[in-house]
Amino acid sequence: MSIPIHHEIRKPALELLKNNDVIKLKEFEQPLSKLFNLAQDELSEMYDSGNGPIFYDRISWALSYLNMAGLVQKPKRGYYQITPQGLEILKTPNKINDYINKELQNKSQTQIKHENNIQLTKEDIKELTPNEKIYSAFEDIKASTYSDIIDTILSKTPREFEKIVVSLLQKMGYGGEIENSGEVTQYSNDKGIDGIIKEDVLGFGRIHIQAKRYKRENRIGREDLNKFVGALAGTQSNKGVFITTSSFNKNALEYANSLTGVTLVLIDGEKLAQYIYEYSLGMQTEQIIEIKKLDSDYWDVMEDDLSNAVKDKE
């Protein structure tokens, strides 16, 4: 039997999780290989690029899509657990892949953009050019990594999250070359300020930070922002950044946009993950793929063999 693609692994992976509490990624390999009747050489077959075993990578991708669609959760890094929605979808297993595709489209995580800014979705994948398929795969990889970033943050303490957001703003260039430009405030009696970025040597300009490590489904409202703005007033600062792993409701967004005299920047979980990825905070490059094309400046100056061109036409 050939090695199954990740779409085919999703259902049996969910069924394994249904019958177990928490499973480590590596522990999926043996039971799934038996289910698909894989020979040892298929189980150990590597990508031509050398980028790891094929079957193990496809298990990882199957679980990643299940996680992004909310059918499984990760209580800690590298461990998986089925969610109530995952148990529910198993009652109609033939709908698992359609459900995942729909969920990812709703979250705008499967959309890619052509060079001309034409939006494409998974349904159009067969019509894509090879370059577009590469861009599509790259967007899928980023979406999966964004999800891993938030899962990992949620597995850390709120104090560690405060340190992360201060480090992120420094990575983004805030504080410049100032030594010790970032500061995490005292854990107790912080008066609503979790971190501070000094914008100049003497500390005249400061950015104050509020960091809320909330579960994805939580939504921050106007009341939380109002408290933070009040805390800013006590510091005589007019610059604040409110960062969360969750999201902001409509009232909160409208409130932030209506403020005068105070600059309040909101960063939700999706944007936070993008910034962490883009500015390589706690990230490492896994692989670089070089795609080359002919250099016309090199080749076009060479003399063409017109005699061969004529013969080819005859």
The 8 nearest C-alpha neighbors of each residue, nearest first, counted from 0:
[[1, 37, 36, 2, 35, 38, 3, 41],
 [2, 0, 3, 37, 41, 35, 36, 4],
 [1, 3, 54, 4, 0, 41, 37, 35],
 [4, 2, 7, 1, 5, 8, 54, 35],
 [3, 5, 6, 7, 57, 2, 8, 54],
 [4, 6, 61, 57, 8, 7, 60, 58],
 [7, 5, 8, 4, 9, 61, 96, 3],
 [8, 6, 5, 4, 9, 3, 10, 11],
 [7, 9, 5, 6, 11, 10, 12, 61],
 [8, 10, 61, 12, 6, 7, 11, 13],
 [9, 11, 13, 12, 8, 14, 92, 7],
 [12, 10, 14, 13, 8, 9, 15, 31],
 [11, 13, 15, 9, 10, 14, 8, 16],
 [14, 12, 16, 10, 11, 15, 17, 9],
 [15, 13, 11, 17, 16, 12, 10, 18],
 [16, 14, 12, 13, 17, 18, 11, 19],
 [15, 17, 19, 13, 14, 18, 81, 80],
 [18, 16, 14, 15, 19, 13, 81, 86],
 [17, 19, 16, 15, 14, 20, 13, 21],
 [20, 18, 16, 17, 21, 15, 22, 80],
 [19, 21, 80, 16, 22, 18, 17, 81],
 [20, 22, 80, 79, 19, 78, 23, 16],
 [23, 21, 79, 78, 26, 24, 80, 20],
 [22, 24, 78, 26, 25, 77, 79, 21],
 [25, 23, 26, 77, 27, 78, 22, 59],
 [24, 26, 27, 23, 28, 55, 22, 29],
 [25, 27, 23, 24, 28, 22, 29, 30],
 [28, 26, 25, 24, 29, 30, 31, 23],
 [27, 29, 31, 26, 25, 30, 32, 55],
 [28, 30, 32, 31, 27, 33, 26, 25],
 [31, 29, 33, 32, 28, 27, 34, 26],
 [30, 32, 34, 33, 28, 29, 27, 35],
 [31, 33, 29, 35, 37, 34, 30, 36],
 [34, 32, 36, 30, 31, 35, 29, 37],
 [33, 35, 31, 32, 36, 30, 37, 11],
 [34, 36, 32, 33, 37, 31, 0, 3],
 [37, 35, 33, 34, 32, 38, 0, 31],
 [36, 38, 32, 35, 41, 42, 0, 33],
 [37, 39, 41, 40, 42, 36, 0, 32],
 [38, 40, 42, 41, 43, 37, 44, 32],
 [39, 41, 43, 42, 38, 44, 37, 45],
 [42, 40, 44, 38, 39, 43, 37, 2],
 [41, 43, 39, 40, 44, 54, 37, 38],
 [42, 44, 40, 41, 52, 39, 45, 53],
 [45, 43, 41, 52, 42, 40, 53, 46],
 [46, 44, 52, 53, 51, 49, 43, 47],
 [45, 47, 49, 48, 50, 53, 51, 52],
 [48, 46, 49, 45, 50, 51, 44, 53],
 [47, 49, 46, 50, 45, 51, 286, 288],
 [50, 48, 46, 47, 51, 45, 52, 53],
 [49, 51, 48, 46, 52, 45, 47, 286],
 [50, 52, 45, 49, 46, 53, 56, 55],
 [53, 51, 45, 44, 55, 54, 43, 56],
 [52, 54, 56, 45, 55, 46, 44, 57],
 [55, 53, 57, 56, 52, 42, 58, 2],
 [54, 56, 58, 57, 52, 53, 59, 28],
 [55, 57, 59, 53, 54, 58, 52, 60],
 [58, 56, 5, 60, 54, 59, 55, 61],
 [59, 57, 61, 55, 60, 56, 62, 5],
 [58, 60, 56, 62, 57, 61, 63, 55],
 [61, 59, 63, 57, 62, 58, 5, 64],
 [62, 60, 5, 58, 9, 64, 63, 59],
 [63, 61, 65, 59, 60, 64, 66, 58],
 [62, 64, 60, 66, 61, 65, 59, 143],
 [63, 65, 67, 66, 61, 62, 68, 60],
 [66, 64, 62, 70, 68, 63, 67, 71],
 [65, 67, 71, 63, 69, 64, 68, 72],
 [68, 66, 64, 69, 65, 63, 146, 143],
 [69, 67, 65, 66, 99, 102, 70, 64],
 [68, 70, 66, 67, 71, 65, 72, 84],
 [71, 69, 85, 65, 82, 84, 68, 66],
 [72, 70, 81, 66, 82, 80, 69, 65],
 [71, 73, 80, 66, 79, 81, 74, 82],
 [72, 74, 79, 75, 78, 80, 76, 150],
 [75, 73, 72, 78, 79, 76, 80, 154],
 [76, 74, 73, 78, 154, 77, 151, 150],
 [75, 77, 78, 151, 73, 74, 150, 154],
 [76, 78, 24, 23, 75, 79, 73, 25],
 [79, 77, 23, 73, 22, 76, 75, 24],
 [80, 78, 73, 22, 21, 72, 23, 71],
 [79, 81, 21, 72, 71, 73, 16, 20],
 [80, 82, 71, 16, 85, 70, 72, 17],
 [81, 83, 85, 71, 84, 70, 72, 86],
 [84, 82, 86, 85, 87, 81, 70, 71],
 [85, 83, 87, 82, 86, 70, 88, 69],
 [84, 86, 70, 82, 88, 83, 87, 81],
 [87, 85, 83, 89, 84, 88, 82, 81],
 [86, 88, 84, 85, 89, 90, 83, 91],
 [87, 89, 85, 90, 91, 86, 84, 92],
 [90, 88, 92, 91, 86, 87, 85, 95],
 [89, 91, 88, 87, 92, 86, 93, 94],
 [90, 92, 89, 88, 93, 94, 95, 87],
 [93, 91, 89, 94, 95, 90, 88, 10],
 [92, 94, 91, 95, 96, 97, 89, 10],
 [93, 95, 92, 97, 96, 91, 98, 88],
 [96, 94, 98, 92, 97, 93, 99, 88],
 [95, 97, 99, 98, 94, 100, 6, 93],
 [98, 96, 100, 94, 99, 95, 101, 93],
 [97, 99, 95, 101, 96, 100, 94, 102],
 [100, 98, 96, 102, 68, 101, 97, 103],
 [101, 99, 97, 103, 98, 102, 104, 96],
 [100, 102, 104, 98, 99, 103, 105, 97],
 [103, 101, 105, 99, 104, 100, 68, 98],
 [102, 104, 106, 100, 108, 105, 101, 109],
 [103, 105, 107, 101, 106, 102, 109, 108],
 [106, 104, 102, 103, 107, 101, 108, 100],
 [105, 107, 103, 104, 108, 102, 109, 101],
 [108, 106, 104, 105, 110, 109, 103, 102],
 [109, 107, 106, 103, 110, 104, 142, 139],
 [110, 108, 104, 107, 103, 120, 121, 111],
 [111, 109, 120, 107, 108, 119, 118, 112],
 [112, 110, 119, 135, 118, 109, 120, 138],
 [111, 113, 118, 116, 117, 119, 114, 110],
 [112, 114, 116, 117, 115, 118, 131, 111],
 [113, 115, 116, 112, 117, 131, 118, 111],
 [114, 116, 113, 117, 112, 118, 119, 111],
 [117, 115, 113, 112, 114, 118, 111, 119],
 [118, 116, 113, 112, 115, 119, 114, 111],
 [119, 117, 112, 111, 116, 110, 113, 120],
 [118, 120, 111, 110, 112, 123, 117, 121],
 [121, 119, 110, 122, 123, 109, 111, 118],
 [120, 122, 124, 123, 109, 119, 110, 100],
 [121, 123, 120, 124, 125, 119, 126, 100],
 [124, 122, 121, 126, 120, 125, 119, 127],
 [123, 125, 121, 127, 126, 122, 120, 132],
 [126, 124, 127, 123, 122, 128, 121, 132],
 [127, 125, 124, 123, 128, 122, 132, 131],
 [128, 126, 124, 131, 125, 132, 129, 123],
 [127, 129, 131, 130, 132, 126, 125, 124],
 [130, 128, 132, 131, 133, 127, 134, 126],
 [131, 129, 133, 132, 128, 134, 127, 135],
 [130, 132, 134, 128, 133, 129, 127, 135],
 [133, 131, 135, 129, 130, 134, 127, 136],
 [132, 134, 130, 136, 131, 135, 137, 129],
 [135, 133, 137, 131, 132, 136, 138, 130],
 [136, 134, 132, 138, 137, 133, 111, 131],
 [137, 135, 139, 133, 138, 134, 132, 140],
 [136, 138, 134, 140, 135, 139, 133, 141],
 [139, 137, 141, 135, 140, 136, 142, 134],
 [140, 138, 136, 142, 137, 141, 143, 135],
 [139, 141, 137, 143, 138, 142, 144, 136],
 [140, 142, 144, 138, 143, 139, 145, 137],
 [143, 141, 145, 139, 144, 140, 108, 138],
 [142, 144, 140, 146, 141, 145, 63, 139],
 [143, 145, 147, 141, 146, 142, 148, 140],
 [146, 144, 148, 272, 142, 147, 143, 141],
 [145, 147, 143, 144, 149, 148, 150, 142],
 [148, 146, 144, 150, 145, 149, 151, 143],
 [147, 149, 145, 151, 146, 150, 272, 144],
 [148, 150, 152, 151, 146, 147, 153, 145],
 [151, 149, 147, 153, 148, 152, 146, 154],
 [150, 152, 154, 148, 149, 153, 147, 76],
 [153, 151, 149, 155, 154, 150, 148, 160],
 [154, 152, 150, 151, 155, 149, 212, 214],
 [153, 155, 151, 152, 75, 150, 156, 74],
 [156, 154, 152, 153, 159, 157, 151, 160],
 [155, 157, 159, 158, 160, 154, 153, 152],
 [158, 156, 160, 159, 212, 161, 155, 211],
 [159, 157, 161, 156, 160, 162, 186, 155],
 [158, 160, 162, 156, 161, 157, 163, 155],
 [161, 159, 163, 157, 162, 158, 164, 156],
 [162, 160, 158, 159, 163, 164, 210, 193],
 [161, 163, 159, 165, 160, 164, 166, 183],
 [162, 164, 160, 166, 161, 165, 167, 159],
 [165, 163, 167, 166, 161, 162, 168, 160],
 [164, 166, 162, 168, 167, 163, 181, 194],
 [167, 165, 169, 163, 164, 168, 170, 162],
 [166, 168, 164, 170, 169, 165, 163, 171],
 [169, 167, 171, 170, 165, 166, 173, 164],
 [168, 170, 173, 166, 172, 171, 167, 174],
 [171, 169, 167, 172, 168, 166, 278, 280],
 [170, 172, 168, 169, 173, 167, 278, 274],
 [173, 171, 169, 170, 175, 174, 168, 176],
 [174, 172, 169, 175, 168, 171, 198, 196],
 [173, 175, 198, 180, 197, 177, 196, 169],
 [176, 174, 172, 173, 177, 198, 169, 180],
 [175, 177, 178, 174, 180, 172, 173, 179],
 [178, 176, 180, 175, 174, 200, 179, 199],
 [177, 179, 180, 176, 200, 174, 181, 175],
 [180, 178, 181, 177, 182, 197, 174, 196],
 [181, 179, 197, 174, 177, 178, 196, 182],
 [182, 180, 196, 179, 195, 165, 197, 169],
 [181, 183, 195, 194, 184, 196, 180, 165],
 [182, 184, 194, 193, 162, 195, 161, 185],
 [185, 183, 194, 193, 189, 182, 186, 192],
 [186, 184, 187, 189, 183, 188, 193, 194],
 [185, 187, 189, 184, 188, 158, 193, 183],
 [186, 188, 185, 189, 190, 184, 191, 193],
 [187, 189, 190, 186, 185, 191, 184, 192],
 [188, 190, 191, 192, 187, 185, 184, 186],
 [191, 189, 188, 192, 230, 193, 187, 233],
 [190, 192, 189, 230, 227, 193, 209, 226],
 [191, 193, 189, 209, 190, 194, 208, 207],
 [194, 192, 209, 184, 208, 183, 210, 161],
 [193, 195, 183, 208, 184, 182, 192, 207],
 [194, 196, 207, 182, 206, 181, 208, 183],
 [195, 197, 181, 206, 180, 205, 174, 198],
 [198, 196, 205, 180, 202, 174, 199, 204],
 [199, 197, 174, 204, 205, 196, 202, 173],
 [200, 198, 202, 201, 197, 204, 203, 177],
 [199, 201, 202, 177, 198, 197, 203, 178],
 [202, 200, 199, 203, 204, 197, 198, 177],
 [201, 203, 199, 197, 204, 200, 205, 198],
 [204, 202, 201, 205, 199, 198, 197, 200],
 [205, 203, 198, 202, 199, 197, 206, 236],
 [204, 206, 197, 198, 196, 207, 202, 203],
 [205, 207, 196, 238, 239, 195, 208, 197],
 [208, 206, 195, 239, 194, 240, 238, 205],
 [209, 207, 194, 240, 193, 239, 192, 241],
 [208, 210, 241, 193, 192, 242, 240, 211],
 [211, 209, 242, 243, 161, 241, 193, 208],
 [212, 210, 243, 213, 242, 209, 244, 157],
 [211, 213, 244, 243, 157, 210, 153, 160],
 [214, 212, 245, 244, 211, 217, 215, 243],
 [213, 215, 216, 217, 245, 244, 212, 153],
 [214, 216, 245, 217, 213, 244, 246, 268],
 [217, 215, 214, 218, 245, 246, 213, 244],
 [218, 216, 215, 214, 245, 213, 219, 246],
 [219, 217, 246, 247, 248, 245, 220, 216],
 [218, 220, 247, 248, 246, 223, 217, 251],
 [221, 219, 251, 222, 248, 223, 247, 250],
 [220, 222, 251, 224, 223, 250, 225, 254],
 [221, 223, 225, 224, 220, 226, 251, 219],
 [224, 222, 226, 225, 221, 220, 227, 219],
 [223, 225, 227, 221, 226, 222, 228, 251],
 [224, 226, 222, 228, 227, 223, 221, 229],
 [227, 225, 229, 223, 224, 228, 230, 222],
 [226, 228, 230, 224, 229, 225, 191, 231],
 [229, 227, 231, 225, 230, 226, 224, 232],
 [230, 228, 226, 232, 227, 231, 225, 233],
 [229, 231, 227, 233, 228, 232, 191, 226],
 [232, 230, 228, 234, 233, 229, 236, 227],
 [233, 231, 229, 235, 234, 230, 236, 228],
 [232, 234, 230, 231, 235, 229, 236, 190],
 [235, 233, 231, 236, 232, 230, 237, 207],
 [236, 234, 232, 233, 231, 237, 230, 238],
 [237, 235, 234, 231, 238, 232, 205, 206],
 [236, 238, 261, 262, 239, 231, 260, 235],
 [239, 237, 262, 206, 236, 261, 263, 207],
 [238, 240, 207, 263, 206, 208, 262, 264],
 [239, 241, 264, 208, 263, 265, 242, 207],
 [240, 242, 209, 265, 208, 210, 266, 264],
 [243, 241, 266, 210, 267, 265, 209, 240],
 [244, 242, 211, 267, 245, 212, 268, 210],
 [243, 245, 268, 212, 213, 267, 215, 149],
 [244, 246, 215, 268, 243, 213, 217, 267],
 [247, 245, 267, 218, 219, 268, 243, 248],
 [248, 246, 219, 218, 251, 220, 252, 249],
 [247, 249, 251, 220, 250, 218, 219, 252],
 [248, 250, 252, 251, 253, 247, 220, 254],
 [251, 249, 253, 252, 248, 221, 254, 220],
 [250, 252, 221, 220, 254, 248, 249, 253],
 [253, 251, 249, 255, 254, 250, 256, 248],
 [254, 252, 250, 256, 251, 255, 257, 249],
 [253, 255, 251, 257, 252, 256, 250, 221],
 [256, 254, 252, 257, 253, 258, 263, 251],
 [257, 255, 253, 254, 258, 252, 263, 259],
 [256, 258, 254, 255, 253, 259, 252, 261],
 [259, 257, 255, 256, 261, 254, 260, 262],
 [260, 258, 261, 257, 262, 256, 255, 237],
 [259, 261, 237, 258, 262, 238, 263, 236],
 [262, 260, 237, 259, 258, 238, 263, 239],
 [261, 263, 238, 237, 239, 264, 260, 258],
 [264, 262, 239, 240, 255, 261, 238, 265],
 [263, 265, 240, 241, 239, 262, 266, 255],
 [266, 264, 241, 240, 242, 267, 263, 255],
 [267, 265, 242, 270, 271, 241, 243, 264],
 [268, 266, 246, 243, 270, 269, 245, 244],
 [269, 267, 244, 271, 245, 270, 243, 272],
 [268, 270, 272, 271, 267, 273, 145, 244],
 [269, 271, 273, 267, 272, 268, 266, 274],
 [270, 272, 268, 274, 269, 273, 267, 266],
 [271, 273, 145, 275, 269, 270, 274, 148],
 [274, 272, 270, 276, 271, 275, 277, 269],
 [273, 275, 277, 271, 276, 272, 278, 270],
 [276, 274, 272, 280, 278, 273, 277, 279],
 [275, 277, 273, 279, 274, 278, 272, 280],
 [278, 276, 274, 279, 275, 273, 280, 272],
 [277, 279, 275, 276, 280, 274, 170, 171],
 [280, 278, 282, 276, 277, 275, 281, 283],
 [279, 281, 275, 282, 278, 167, 276, 170],
 [280, 282, 279, 283, 275, 276, 278, 163],
 [283, 281, 279, 280, 276, 284, 275, 278],
 [282, 284, 285, 281, 279, 280, 286, 276],
 [285, 283, 286, 282, 287, 279, 276, 281],
 [286, 284, 283, 287, 50, 282, 288, 51],
 [285, 287, 284, 288, 50, 283, 48, 289],
 [286, 288, 289, 285, 284, 290, 48, 50],
 [287, 289, 290, 286, 291, 48, 285, 133],
 [290, 288, 291, 287, 286, 292, 133, 48],
 [291, 289, 288, 292, 130, 287, 133, 293],
 [290, 292, 289, 293, 294, 288, 130, 295],
 [293, 291, 294, 290, 295, 289, 298, 297],
 [292, 294, 295, 291, 298, 297, 296, 299],
 [293, 295, 297, 296, 292, 298, 299, 291],
 [294, 296, 298, 297, 299, 293, 300, 292],
 [297, 295, 294, 299, 298, 300, 293, 301],
 [298, 296, 295, 294, 299, 300, 301, 293],
 [297, 299, 295, 300, 301, 296, 294, 293],
 [300, 298, 295, 301, 296, 297, 302, 294],
 [301, 299, 298, 297, 302, 296, 295, 303],
 [302, 300, 299, 298, 303, 297, 296, 304],
 [301, 303, 300, 304, 299, 305, 298, 297],
 [304, 302, 305, 301, 299, 308, 306, 300],
 [305, 303, 306, 307, 302, 308, 309, 301],
 [304, 306, 308, 307, 303, 309, 310, 302],
 [307, 305, 309, 308, 304, 310, 311, 303],
 [308, 306, 310, 309, 305, 304, 311, 312],
 [307, 309, 305, 311, 306, 310, 312, 304],
 [308, 310, 306, 312, 307, 311, 305, 313],
 [311, 309, 307, 313, 312, 308, 306, 305],
 [310, 312, 308, 309, 313, 307, 306, 305],
 [311, 313, 309, 310, 308, 307, 306, 305],
 [312, 310, 311, 309, 308, 307, 306, 305]]
